[in-house]
Amino acid sequence: VHTAKESLGHRLRPGAWSEVTMPPAPLLLIACLVLSSSLSALSAAYSATRRHHSQAAAEGRRRTDKSIDSTQFRSYCDACHRPGPQCLCATLPPSGRIGLATHVLVLQHPVEFRRRTVSTVPVLGLVLENCRVLVGRSFGDELERLIDEAVGEGRTPLLLFPGEDAITLDEEGATEVLARTRRHRGLASPAMSGADGQTARHLLILVDGTWTQAKRMLRHSPVLLEKCQPVQFTGTTDLSIYDSIRKQPHGSCLSTLESCERTLRLLEPDCTRRKEASHHLLESLRALIRTQIEYERRHLEGNPRLVRDSAKLDAKLQRQSRVVKKPEGQPRIYLGQSEQDSSLPAGYTIRPLKEDDAPFVDGTWPYRSAKSLVMIERQIRADQSNSTIYGTHTCLGAEAGGELVACILRHRNGSVGMLHVGESHRTRGLGSALLGSSAGAILARGERPF
């Protein structure tokens, strides 16, 4: 009350306090009690909130500690530093890394560095003794220092990158051109030689990344073209096996490891240690590809719904079939319209589905909708198109007396479904015959049925 008087006193005219009526004492007492209870409630709520947050934090720490204690971390090989199932020690040189006259320097894009499991660059360091990797999008002082050190040791810096000014190593006269390059740089040793220990010394620089990334890295690292001699090769008689796990932009493109091995073969054609290194490089690459294909197969079998583009998957599986051999004696149950399944009862035949059969398939499917007929027609057309490539059909039907009585379809994601047998034709083995024929056709393509 006194505070109110003091705060309002300067606004009231003189003598106005006699006109101000104060609330009675009981009302003031009630107001104080209400205020006190409100403050008590707020204090209790604040304390409860703090206790709740403290308990939640403690529970979170407890769960985290329990999760860490129960987590089984991925084990890595101590020798090759790769995951246990993808260990490459069996294909590495038994006596340790191999030293060559040519040293290798890899300029790796950060995106490729994060793909260590499928990247071929780490394999180079496991086989070659003098192999170094720099990661980045542009390179300046450090790269220049390494090139200057190599030149000081009598090495010719070579950049493997195609272009008009690049020396084609597999063409006649490449030896003389490299010799002139060495003389121009003041390096007196021969450019190429057949004897071990007499081979000219080089620093081979590789750019690891997509073509777009590699061109950008080259543009942002001018020291490469200023101090290095570009080289290239054109003889790509054998296709890249790395294409089976990562699609190459062109059939003649090679992985970084394959490009390095091919260049070393041209720079040191008769060197015994180079031949040993080439053997272990390619064997390690094959082992890497086989383990990756096996991992992808298991992942696809466990998660078939993750497939979004069946055409891309089929193309990838076809590329992989060139690397992984199919088991001997693999049955080819149904590879064409003329072949018949001997397990069928008399009077029944199996044939590929035609687009005109789509209404029958749609009518027997319990999950049909307004769009299912169009989807079935699309799948039958896709199967007919794929049969011209593989020679096999996976969308099949069983006929009796010229009438379609059973069917099976392969979905867009590669899974087999929509198996149906008419009621009057059941218990005769038609379903098993259709499933076996479709699965056999998929196996004949080098794929896994699911």
Disulfide bonds with the S-S distance in Angstrom:
none
